[in-house]
Amino acid sequence: MSHRANVNYQDSIDQSDRLVPVNLRQSGDPGIQMLISNRVRKSPYWHLSVEAGCWKATVYNRMYHPRAYVRPEDGGAMEEYRALVNDVTLWNVAVERPIRVKGPDAEAFCNYVCTRDVTRVPPMMGRYVVLCDEQGHVLNDPVMLRVAEDEFWFTISDSDLAYWFKGINHGLRYDVTIDEIDVSPLQVQGPKSEDLIADLVGEAVREVPYYGLMAGTIEGAEVLISQTGFSGEKGYEVYAFDSSLHAETVWNAILAKGEKYGLKVIAPAHHRRIAAGILSYGQDLDHETNPFQCNLGHMVPKAKEADYIGRDALERTRELVQQGTPPFTHQLVGLKLGGRPIEDYAPDFWLVGPDADSAPSGWITSPWYSPELGTNIAMAYVPVASAVVGTVLVAWLPDEFLDIPGQPVDAVVCEMPFRASVNPSSRERAKAAGRDYAY
């Protein structure tokens, strides 16, 4: 690391809008081995990931989460990336831990905890949603699947949603049951994913729209298929009912059918999701982040009639943002970075500043190299005044990514997404059509 990056800027970077500041001390990767024990849950697919060559993992939602299969000497994460953008890939994402809300009041309950109007979501469709606390901070940003009129599933990001749901309902007494269910998801992502899924569950899947759902069977195991994913490429999620019993059946069937498509088992492709502008909870936002601060203000509808948790705080934030006096110090932006290609996970929140002679004023959350753009890209929090597209900053990267050790690289604020997704978001479609997006 450069000399500047080793300095403790915990006090000098303004985080006065947070109760618990982001830890910006730089430790690098000390090569510590993660303990695998029975204290952290192993998903039904964990042993299958190990058999597939998983050699690096993290903990997500209190479960082990595979994060690398291809060894560095064989191309590492960039080889996994090539498989995703050219062929088809299989991901173990059981850590999404679906939470089911079911009962006569399921729609009303879900509409109260989500900022978006879920009454507009028909059965067998899903939506990306955010759930906020009373202060307007994001507690989770799951994909919500409406399986039936009275049944919703939330495939959660890295925070406990079931406990919060149950706590909310303890006083409200909606007529619902709230449980984590045994439907551990897998993701099948890449340009050949549609052909592979059609081989598995039938040609009808080709008619499933983006965020649409379809029931099917794989080798006798009941599954739910959704056209969703964390990649920006065409892709699906496969939810196997009673996953603890049917994990091998579903996993091995996907592997077998995938052979002719060049299927590769990989980890969630953060390099591609960064390019698509897809946020990762815990890195790019957390329980002290406001939706308007992390480019999710479009998830706060202006016209939703029903009340929901955080509404007053979020509407006040909207007013302050429109007045040019946001109640937060930093804004999430996209950056294009100089330096050598970043081809693995960053172990720290690397620092960003106005120039080489000034103290850092922000931090990078998610960096990676984009082969298509031929440059490093990143998401970062910078002071609101520096969040204007075109602003030139500098970033202090570890020496291994620097052309001149100890010297920061240029970092230019740019629009996200960096690269379009196969399925543009509703916000992107509205923007392209010149319309405001408020739902």
Steps between C-alpha positions, in 0.01 A plus 500: 500500500611858449613703797187714488264201502661371819406815690190480720240728342225379730476847652576718197233370257165649587259227611296717731177367349570150636480359852754226418751630243627273224839359604744659256822369654707315241616148592536338160468122466702338783440150363303386804324165453126504567386244754244253366292373790150384585423832668432660160231339284587301191237510228371182333733582209816568705653154452419519129682832476800342670490211251486758218827653619401784730821626664394839638191584705351767717210512749171653382175484695683281753566237232813403308498662158728374217700786346754331270536178302760561228848518649712811429751297298212392272363848444321561829196723521549639150469149355172465689395835351570378147280197558217724621501746211559240227328176607308402813584467868361341817517683834431376851298788648319312777609785729206699359293305756141555377260635762134415443210723604174309458141556610187709442685823588819423307449773241420765762797401715745501208365832376567649845862383523596577136538850359362387163131432444484121506126501429603565138696175482285212369548137605793321331693824462776658705663837566821637640402683820653691788387485861582790730481577870313798643804723438495413131812280507516187284471181704498265201465511122361159403326365196136448595310221325122492514435127476123528559237753605577421863869400480816705456866391510789734575844383381701711736832680494740488793284594801239323710157570356293225664575629850405854398179382334400307810584796723289734288207260501515435875319828556305529176351149500457457126353156424815351349765240571864601455763231450825419327426215259702211357519625140870584469555682168757445228574747223552401136644806327639579156392534136432126466294480820163506324587199284628309803195575715271407209677163481433452870137615542357539150457754223239699694778667696587702189175691551578594861557879516769679698410450869241242396457160668427148377440175687669184372681181587861392459553124516181469705590781743256790513660836422404862451684685224535880494661708230718692742865519594796697633701525180360741242503207255198290399434264787269304727471391859400144580322443832485131588224414745629290792855590398649305789366183335538588132826699487701233316216422258457859384870597505613191307219534246609858424862387466404214265277712274753780508788300355407573139479872579843516663354556847745596773434518875609845616456745785265801477665720239555829678702636207189472278248624756717809562494575127121462508470737797355228725561574869636255756359538851778538758737652244306764309225562755406396851258571784617863525465577130207698362356388161554849356866475601569181305306565178190314619277805536291366211398217734312756713175567309341841505146373450468195725176546690555253784724585793830316541788491746735796453264702282522828694879490520537410133265774382694749710824376346353542152416862581847572635668339198287707264592813698869417466549435873504119534518358855807291417865586445586257219335380179557169320652552153665306224873546440736412220842438651851497364761248605558135426204260464321416826407134456403388849301616800622808686571420867451863609295807417772677300519875535408782262590868515499824301870487406832339595588774750173500692361264761255234377136600514320183388533126451464234233247226574518267197788512247581266212647498150263517202639322191236661278586853613871429530527672836442452871150596615362547848220621719600751765366742756625851439395832659172618352674800343735264312226272365453689173572291190838596358657598832867395506623348825784270600495155659761341723528137392735231632843520339438186293247697294707817462724596210707710741507361858364744753333723240120507476322437170244718328136429585229660287137511614277342232146380452383155602435246370838480330367236263138426415328191634330250272178586682500875570340605826169687504694812595733463201209441261320809632815709468554385141141598420535840665253418777522546875508171690304511825390140557 
